[in-house]
């Protein structure tokens, strides 16, 4: 299911799930095994200048980006998530929150850094190339990319079998939603990005977490 009405419906369901989950979002990624390594890697990366945060969710990473960034543009499809994120940053912080569907949104400027936290695994395989075209369009010449994500999928979620990227998750009230969740092998992901012209090193941590950092091919300093 790479395109067409069926995938549009799946992505609509995914957006609805995160809107419904916003108040109860399990914001515990950095507490998982390997989570401290993600934080340390981001601090070593130092996302300075103008930073674009894709799928910011409830602002898990936004305050940390502000430690280094001159300004942050944080984009998410869920107004509920954006409202929570806005409350997590200091008043007057240089953050612009944008409500938009990342599968239709077009950046209005270029940025020094594009950051995404636990988003790439929710991009359907058939939209992988077009999503990275969006990243390319949003990134200034010489700009850098940093991503964090996880490979975790509970066996009970695999309603279409382990070979499918569509899983089922439930909100605390028991409502079921289908979402996209691709369990990337870090080495395979690194190879796929290289094929698209990106020089991004993907590093696994303890547990299901991994992080990646890099640039367009040929732009490393």
ChimeraX commands (.cxc) that place a marker at each C-alpha (Angstrom):
marker #1 position 0.00,0.00,0.00 radius 0.5
marker #1 position 2.30,2.72,-1.30 radius 0.5
marker #1 position -0.21,5.29,-2.53 radius 0.5
marker #1 position -3.83,5.99,-3.27 radius 0.5
marker #1 position -6.98,6.28,-1.14 radius 0.5
marker #1 position -6.14,3.33,1.10 radius 0.5
marker #1 position -2.85,4.86,2.19 radius 0.5
marker #1 position -4.46,8.29,2.55 radius 0.5
marker #1 position -6.97,6.69,4.92 radius 0.5
marker #1 position -4.18,5.01,6.89 radius 0.5
marker #1 position -2.31,8.30,7.28 radius 0.5
marker #1 position -5.53,10.05,8.31 radius 0.5
marker #1 position -5.95,7.38,10.99 radius 0.5
marker #1 position -2.35,7.90,12.09 radius 0.5
marker #1 position -2.95,11.64,12.51 radius 0.5
marker #1 position -6.13,10.93,14.45 radius 0.5
marker #1 position -4.27,8.54,16.75 radius 0.5
marker #1 position -1.66,11.10,17.75 radius 0.5
marker #1 position -4.29,13.79,18.22 radius 0.5
marker #1 position -6.25,11.47,20.51 radius 0.5
marker #1 position -3.09,10.39,22.35 radius 0.5
marker #1 position -1.67,13.87,22.94 radius 0.5
marker #1 position -2.71,14.26,26.59 radius 0.5
marker #1 position -1.42,10.78,27.45 radius 0.5
marker #1 position 1.59,10.64,25.13 radius 0.5
marker #1 position 4.20,8.27,26.66 radius 0.5
marker #1 position 7.02,10.81,26.68 radius 0.5
marker #1 position 9.65,8.42,27.99 radius 0.5
marker #1 position 12.01,7.80,25.06 radius 0.5
marker #1 position 15.07,9.22,26.79 radius 0.5
marker #1 position 14.39,7.00,29.79 radius 0.5
marker #1 position 14.61,3.82,27.73 radius 0.5
marker #1 position 17.85,1.79,27.42 radius 0.5
marker #1 position 20.05,3.83,25.11 radius 0.5
marker #1 position 18.04,7.01,25.67 radius 0.5
marker #1 position 20.90,8.82,27.39 radius 0.5
marker #1 position 23.07,8.03,24.39 radius 0.5
marker #1 position 20.59,9.78,22.11 radius 0.5
marker #1 position 20.73,12.88,24.28 radius 0.5
marker #1 position 24.51,12.80,24.39 radius 0.5
marker #1 position 24.73,12.39,20.62 radius 0.5
marker #1 position 22.46,15.39,20.06 radius 0.5
marker #1 position 24.51,17.49,22.47 radius 0.5
marker #1 position 27.70,16.51,20.62 radius 0.5
marker #1 position 26.03,17.37,17.31 radius 0.5
marker #1 position 25.10,20.85,18.61 radius 0.5
marker #1 position 22.14,21.82,16.38 radius 0.5
marker #1 position 23.07,25.49,15.97 radius 0.5
marker #1 position 21.61,28.21,13.78 radius 0.5
marker #1 position 18.12,27.89,12.32 radius 0.5
marker #1 position 16.63,24.49,13.20 radius 0.5
marker #1 position 13.59,22.85,11.63 radius 0.5
marker #1 position 11.98,20.21,13.87 radius 0.5
marker #1 position 9.73,17.84,11.93 radius 0.5
marker #1 position 6.87,16.15,13.83 radius 0.5
marker #1 position 7.74,17.85,17.10 radius 0.5
marker #1 position 4.91,16.10,18.96 radius 0.5
marker #1 position 4.54,17.31,22.55 radius 0.5
marker #1 position 7.92,19.04,22.51 radius 0.5
marker #1 position 10.02,16.17,23.79 radius 0.5
marker #1 position 13.12,17.54,22.08 radius 0.5
marker #1 position 12.23,21.20,21.45 radius 0.5
marker #1 position 13.68,22.62,24.71 radius 0.5
marker #1 position 16.93,20.73,24.11 radius 0.5
marker #1 position 17.21,22.08,20.58 radius 0.5
marker #1 position 16.83,25.58,22.01 radius 0.5
marker #1 position 20.02,25.09,24.02 radius 0.5
marker #1 position 21.96,25.46,20.77 radius 0.5
marker #1 position 19.63,26.90,18.12 radius 0.5
marker #1 position 19.22,30.56,17.31 radius 0.5
marker #1 position 15.64,29.74,16.37 radius 0.5
marker #1 position 13.42,26.68,15.97 radius 0.5
marker #1 position 10.53,26.05,13.60 radius 0.5
marker #1 position 8.54,23.11,15.00 radius 0.5
marker #1 position 6.02,21.44,12.70 radius 0.5
marker #1 position 3.34,18.91,13.62 radius 0.5
marker #1 position -0.05,17.84,12.27 radius 0.5
marker #1 position -1.67,17.73,15.72 radius 0.5
marker #1 position -2.85,21.01,17.28 radius 0.5
marker #1 position -3.15,19.16,20.59 radius 0.5
marker #1 position 0.52,18.14,20.46 radius 0.5
marker #1 position 1.57,21.65,19.46 radius 0.5
marker #1 position -0.30,23.16,22.41 radius 0.5
marker #1 position 1.57,20.88,24.81 radius 0.5
marker #1 position 4.89,21.64,23.09 radius 0.5
marker #1 position 4.29,25.39,23.37 radius 0.5
marker #1 position 3.83,25.06,27.14 radius 0.5
marker #1 position 7.19,23.27,27.45 radius 0.5
marker #1 position 9.32,26.11,26.13 radius 0.5
marker #1 position 10.10,29.34,27.98 radius 0.5
marker #1 position 7.90,32.32,27.26 radius 0.5
marker #1 position 9.44,34.40,24.50 radius 0.5
marker #1 position 11.67,31.56,23.28 radius 0.5
marker #1 position 12.58,31.84,19.58 radius 0.5
marker #1 position 10.20,29.09,18.46 radius 0.5
marker #1 position 7.66,29.16,15.66 radius 0.5
marker #1 position 5.04,26.39,15.89 radius 0.5
marker #1 position 3.43,25.34,12.60 radius 0.5
marker #1 position 0.39,23.07,12.29 radius 0.5
marker #1 position 0.78,21.12,9.05 radius 0.5
marker #1 position 0.62,17.67,7.52 radius 0.5
marker #1 position 4.21,16.80,6.63 radius 0.5
marker #1 position 3.04,14.84,3.59 radius 0.5
marker #1 position 1.63,18.00,1.99 radius 0.5
marker #1 position 3.56,20.81,3.72 radius 0.5
marker #1 position 6.18,22.83,1.84 radius 0.5
marker #1 position 8.93,24.69,3.73 radius 0.5
marker #1 position 8.92,28.47,3.36 radius 0.5
marker #1 position 12.65,28.84,3.97 radius 0.5
marker #1 position 15.87,26.84,4.34 radius 0.5
marker #1 position 17.42,25.86,7.65 radius 0.5
marker #1 position 20.86,25.02,8.99 radius 0.5
marker #1 position 19.60,21.85,10.68 radius 0.5
marker #1 position 16.66,19.51,10.12 radius 0.5
marker #1 position 15.81,17.41,13.18 radius 0.5
marker #1 position 13.27,14.61,13.46 radius 0.5
marker #1 position 12.48,12.64,16.59 radius 0.5
marker #1 position 10.72,9.27,16.14 radius 0.5
marker #1 position 9.13,10.34,12.87 radius 0.5
marker #1 position 10.92,8.55,10.05 radius 0.5
marker #1 position 9.54,5.15,11.12 radius 0.5
marker #1 position 6.03,6.56,10.56 radius 0.5
marker #1 position 6.72,7.55,6.93 radius 0.5
marker #1 position 5.33,4.92,4.52 radius 0.5
marker #1 position 7.96,3.17,2.42 radius 0.5
marker #1 position 6.38,4.51,-0.76 radius 0.5
marker #1 position 6.85,8.09,0.47 radius 0.5
marker #1 position 10.41,7.66,1.71 radius 0.5
marker #1 position 11.95,9.30,-1.36 radius 0.5
marker #1 position 9.49,12.21,-1.48 radius 0.5
marker #1 position 9.93,12.81,2.25 radius 0.5
marker #1 position 13.69,13.14,1.82 radius 0.5
marker #1 position 13.06,15.53,-1.07 radius 0.5
marker #1 position 11.19,17.66,1.47 radius 0.5
marker #1 position 14.19,17.50,3.82 radius 0.5
marker #1 position 16.45,18.53,0.95 radius 0.5
marker #1 position 14.19,21.48,0.10 radius 0.5
marker #1 position 14.19,22.60,3.75 radius 0.5
marker #1 position 17.96,22.39,4.24 radius 0.5
marker #1 position 20.40,25.19,3.45 radius 0.5
marker #1 position 23.57,24.41,1.48 radius 0.5
marker #1 position 25.97,22.71,3.89 radius 0.5
marker #1 position 23.10,22.06,6.30 radius 0.5
marker #1 position 22.95,19.07,8.62 radius 0.5
marker #1 position 20.41,16.40,9.57 radius 0.5
marker #1 position 19.90,14.68,12.90 radius 0.5
marker #1 position 17.32,11.98,13.57 radius 0.5
marker #1 position 16.40,9.71,16.45 radius 0.5
marker #1 position 14.01,6.78,16.21 radius 0.5
marker #1 position 13.21,3.31,17.48 radius 0.5
marker #1 position 12.60,-0.12,15.97 radius 0.5
marker #1 position 10.15,-1.32,18.64 radius 0.5
marker #1 position 6.93,-3.06,17.61 radius 0.5
marker #1 position 4.94,-5.09,20.11 radius 0.5
marker #1 position 3.90,-8.49,18.71 radius 0.5
marker #1 position 0.31,-7.70,19.67 radius 0.5
marker #1 position 0.42,-4.67,17.34 radius 0.5
marker #1 position 1.26,-6.72,14.25 radius 0.5
marker #1 position -2.33,-7.15,13.13 radius 0.5
marker #1 position -1.30,-7.57,9.48 radius 0.5
marker #1 position 1.69,-9.79,10.27 radius 0.5
marker #1 position 5.37,-9.01,10.90 radius 0.5
marker #1 position 6.00,-8.32,7.21 radius 0.5
marker #1 position 3.60,-5.35,7.15 radius 0.5
marker #1 position 4.49,-1.80,8.15 radius 0.5
marker #1 position 0.89,-1.22,9.28 radius 0.5
marker #1 position 0.30,-1.86,12.96 radius 0.5
marker #1 position -2.55,-1.25,15.39 radius 0.5
marker #1 position -2.20,0.80,18.55 radius 0.5
marker #1 position -4.75,1.82,21.15 radius 0.5
marker #1 position -5.26,4.98,23.14 radius 0.5
marker #1 position -5.78,4.63,26.93 radius 0.5
marker #1 position -9.56,4.51,26.44 radius 0.5
marker #1 position -9.15,1.40,24.27 radius 0.5
marker #1 position -9.86,2.97,20.87 radius 0.5
marker #1 position -7.85,1.22,18.15 radius 0.5
marker #1 position -6.06,3.05,15.35 radius 0.5
marker #1 position -3.89,1.83,12.50 radius 0.5
marker #1 position -0.58,3.60,12.01 radius 0.5
marker #1 position 2.64,3.15,10.02 radius 0.5
marker #1 position 5.61,1.80,11.97 radius 0.5
marker #1 position 8.66,0.59,10.05 radius 0.5
marker #1 position 11.28,-1.29,12.04 radius 0.5
marker #1 position 14.48,-0.07,10.39 radius 0.5
marker #1 position 17.76,-1.90,10.52 radius 0.5
marker #1 position 20.27,0.95,11.06 radius 0.5
marker #1 position 22.75,-0.33,8.46 radius 0.5
marker #1 position 20.00,-0.82,5.88 radius 0.5
marker #1 position 18.62,2.66,6.56 radius 0.5
marker #1 position 22.08,4.17,6.15 radius 0.5
marker #1 position 22.42,2.39,2.80 radius 0.5
marker #1 position 19.02,3.59,1.57 radius 0.5
marker #1 position 19.88,7.16,2.46 radius 0.5
marker #1 position 23.19,6.86,0.63 radius 0.5
marker #1 position 21.29,5.80,-2.50 radius 0.5
marker #1 position 19.30,9.04,-2.26 radius 0.5
marker #1 position 22.42,11.18,-2.01 radius 0.5
marker #1 position 22.73,11.53,1.77 radius 0.5
marker #1 position 25.83,10.95,3.86 radius 0.5
marker #1 position 24.15,10.07,7.16 radius 0.5
marker #1 position 25.72,7.71,9.67 radius 0.5
marker #1 position 23.07,5.71,11.53 radius 0.5
marker #1 position 24.17,4.45,14.95 radius 0.5
marker #1 position 22.28,1.84,17.01 radius 0.5
marker #1 position 22.17,2.16,20.80 radius 0.5
marker #1 position 21.24,-0.31,23.49 radius 0.5
marker #1 position 17.68,-1.54,23.08 radius 0.5
marker #1 position 15.55,-0.57,20.07 radius 0.5
marker #1 position 16.82,3.00,19.68 radius 0.5
marker #1 position 19.09,4.52,17.05 radius 0.5
marker #1 position 20.24,7.93,15.92 radius 0.5
marker #1 position 21.62,9.35,12.68 radius 0.5
marker #1 position 23.61,12.44,11.78 radius 0.5
marker #1 position 25.02,13.80,8.57 radius 0.5
marker #1 position 24.63,15.94,5.48 radius 0.5
marker #1 position 24.01,15.71,1.78 radius 0.5
marker #1 position 26.69,13.60,0.14 radius 0.5
marker #1 position 29.84,15.62,-0.43 radius 0.5
marker #1 position 28.97,18.34,2.08 radius 0.5
marker #1 position 30.65,17.04,5.23 radius 0.5
marker #1 position 33.09,19.53,6.70 radius 0.5
marker link #1:1,2 radius 0.2
marker link #1:2,3 radius 0.2
marker link #1:3,4 radius 0.2
marker link #1:4,5 radius 0.2
marker link #1:5,6 radius 0.2
marker link #1:6,7 radius 0.2
marker link #1:7,8 radius 0.2
marker link #1:8,9 radius 0.2
marker link #1:9,10 radius 0.2
marker link #1:10,11 radius 0.2
marker link #1:11,12 radius 0.2
marker link #1:12,13 radius 0.2
marker link #1:13,14 radius 0.2
marker link #1:14,15 radius 0.2
marker link #1:15,16 radius 0.2
marker link #1:16,17 radius 0.2
marker link #1:17,18 radius 0.2
marker link #1:18,19 radius 0.2
marker link #1:19,20 radius 0.2
marker link #1:20,21 radius 0.2
marker link #1:21,22 radius 0.2
marker link #1:22,23 radius 0.2
marker link #1:23,24 radius 0.2
marker link #1:24,25 radius 0.2
marker link #1:25,26 radius 0.2
marker link #1:26,27 radius 0.2
marker link #1:27,28 radius 0.2
marker link #1:28,29 radius 0.2
marker link #1:29,30 radius 0.2
marker link #1:30,31 radius 0.2
marker link #1:31,32 radius 0.2
marker link #1:32,33 radius 0.2
marker link #1:33,34 radius 0.2
marker link #1:34,35 radius 0.2
marker link #1:35,36 radius 0.2
marker link #1:36,37 radius 0.2
marker link #1:37,38 radius 0.2
marker link #1:38,39 radius 0.2
marker link #1:39,40 radius 0.2
marker link #1:40,41 radius 0.2
marker link #1:41,42 radius 0.2
marker link #1:42,43 radius 0.2
marker link #1:43,44 radius 0.2
marker link #1:44,45 radius 0.2
marker link #1:45,46 radius 0.2
marker link #1:46,47 radius 0.2
marker link #1:47,48 radius 0.2
marker link #1:48,49 radius 0.2
marker link #1:49,50 radius 0.2
marker link #1:50,51 radius 0.2
marker link #1:51,52 radius 0.2
marker link #1:52,53 radius 0.2
marker link #1:53,54 radius 0.2
marker link #1:54,55 radius 0.2
marker link #1:55,56 radius 0.2
marker link #1:56,57 radius 0.2
marker link #1:57,58 radius 0.2
marker link #1:58,59 radius 0.2
marker link #1:59,60 radius 0.2
marker link #1:60,61 radius 0.2
marker link #1:61,62 radius 0.2
marker link #1:62,63 radius 0.2
marker link #1:63,64 radius 0.2
marker link #1:64,65 radius 0.2
marker link #1:65,66 radius 0.2
marker link #1:66,67 radius 0.2
marker link #1:67,68 radius 0.2
marker link #1:68,69 radius 0.2
marker link #1:69,70 radius 0.2
marker link #1:70,71 radius 0.2
marker link #1:71,72 radius 0.2
marker link #1:72,73 radius 0.2
marker link #1:73,74 radius 0.2
marker link #1:74,75 radius 0.2
marker link #1:75,76 radius 0.2
marker link #1:76,77 radius 0.2
marker link #1:77,78 radius 0.2
marker link #1:78,79 radius 0.2
marker link #1:79,80 radius 0.2
marker link #1:80,81 radius 0.2
marker link #1:81,82 radius 0.2
marker link #1:82,83 radius 0.2
marker link #1:83,84 radius 0.2
marker link #1:84,85 radius 0.2
marker link #1:85,86 radius 0.2
marker link #1:86,87 radius 0.2
marker link #1:87,88 radius 0.2
marker link #1:88,89 radius 0.2
marker link #1:89,90 radius 0.2
marker link #1:90,91 radius 0.2
marker link #1:91,92 radius 0.2
marker link #1:92,93 radius 0.2
marker link #1:93,94 radius 0.2
marker link #1:94,95 radius 0.2
marker link #1:95,96 radius 0.2
marker link #1:96,97 radius 0.2
marker link #1:97,98 radius 0.2
marker link #1:98,99 radius 0.2
marker link #1:99,100 radius 0.2
marker link #1:100,101 radius 0.2
marker link #1:101,102 radius 0.2
marker link #1:102,103 radius 0.2
marker link #1:103,104 radius 0.2
marker link #1:104,105 radius 0.2
marker link #1:105,106 radius 0.2
marker link #1:106,107 radius 0.2
marker link #1:107,108 radius 0.2
marker link #1:108,109 radius 0.2
marker link #1:109,110 radius 0.2
marker link #1:110,111 radius 0.2
marker link #1:111,112 radius 0.2
marker link #1:112,113 radius 0.2
marker link #1:113,114 radius 0.2
marker link #1:114,115 radius 0.2
marker link #1:115,116 radius 0.2
marker link #1:116,117 radius 0.2
marker link #1:117,118 radius 0.2
marker link #1:118,119 radius 0.2
marker link #1:119,120 radius 0.2
marker link #1:120,121 radius 0.2
marker link #1:121,122 radius 0.2
marker link #1:122,123 radius 0.2
marker link #1:123,124 radius 0.2
marker link #1:124,125 radius 0.2
marker link #1:125,126 radius 0.2
marker link #1:126,127 radius 0.2
marker link #1:127,128 radius 0.2
marker link #1:128,129 radius 0.2
marker link #1:129,130 radius 0.2
marker link #1:130,131 radius 0.2
marker link #1:131,132 radius 0.2
marker link #1:132,133 radius 0.2
marker link #1:133,134 radius 0.2
marker link #1:134,135 radius 0.2
marker link #1:135,136 radius 0.2
marker link #1:136,137 radius 0.2
marker link #1:137,138 radius 0.2
marker link #1:138,139 radius 0.2
marker link #1:139,140 radius 0.2
marker link #1:140,141 radius 0.2
marker link #1:141,142 radius 0.2
marker link #1:142,143 radius 0.2
marker link #1:143,144 radius 0.2
marker link #1:144,145 radius 0.2
marker link #1:145,146 radius 0.2
marker link #1:146,147 radius 0.2
marker link #1:147,148 radius 0.2
marker link #1:148,149 radius 0.2
marker link #1:149,150 radius 0.2
marker link #1:150,151 radius 0.2
marker link #1:151,152 radius 0.2
marker link #1:152,153 radius 0.2
marker link #1:153,154 radius 0.2
marker link #1:154,155 radius 0.2
marker link #1:155,156 radius 0.2
marker link #1:156,157 radius 0.2
marker link #1:157,158 radius 0.2
marker link #1:158,159 radius 0.2
marker link #1:159,160 radius 0.2
marker link #1:160,161 radius 0.2
marker link #1:161,162 radius 0.2
marker link #1:162,163 radius 0.2
marker link #1:163,164 radius 0.2
marker link #1:164,165 radius 0.2
marker link #1:165,166 radius 0.2
marker link #1:166,167 radius 0.2
marker link #1:167,168 radius 0.2
marker link #1:168,169 radius 0.2
marker link #1:169,170 radius 0.2
marker link #1:170,171 radius 0.2
marker link #1:171,172 radius 0.2
marker link #1:172,173 radius 0.2
marker link #1:173,174 radius 0.2
marker link #1:174,175 radius 0.2
marker link #1:175,176 radius 0.2
marker link #1:176,177 radius 0.2
marker link #1:177,178 radius 0.2
marker link #1:178,179 radius 0.2
marker link #1:179,180 radius 0.2
marker link #1:180,181 radius 0.2
marker link #1:181,182 radius 0.2
marker link #1:182,183 radius 0.2
marker link #1:183,184 radius 0.2
marker link #1:184,185 radius 0.2
marker link #1:185,186 radius 0.2
marker link #1:186,187 radius 0.2
marker link #1:187,188 radius 0.2
marker link #1:188,189 radius 0.2
marker link #1:189,190 radius 0.2
marker link #1:190,191 radius 0.2
marker link #1:191,192 radius 0.2
marker link #1:192,193 radius 0.2
marker link #1:193,194 radius 0.2
marker link #1:194,195 radius 0.2
marker link #1:195,196 radius 0.2
marker link #1:196,197 radius 0.2
marker link #1:197,198 radius 0.2
marker link #1:198,199 radius 0.2
marker link #1:199,200 radius 0.2
marker link #1:200,201 radius 0.2
marker link #1:201,202 radius 0.2
marker link #1:202,203 radius 0.2
marker link #1:203,204 radius 0.2
marker link #1:204,205 radius 0.2
marker link #1:205,206 radius 0.2
marker link #1:206,207 radius 0.2
marker link #1:207,208 radius 0.2
marker link #1:208,209 radius 0.2
marker link #1:209,210 radius 0.2
marker link #1:210,211 radius 0.2
marker link #1:211,212 radius 0.2
marker link #1:212,213 radius 0.2
marker link #1:213,214 radius 0.2
marker link #1:214,215 radius 0.2
marker link #1:215,216 radius 0.2
marker link #1:216,217 radius 0.2
marker link #1:217,218 radius 0.2
marker link #1:218,219 radius 0.2
marker link #1:219,220 radius 0.2
marker link #1:220,221 radius 0.2
view
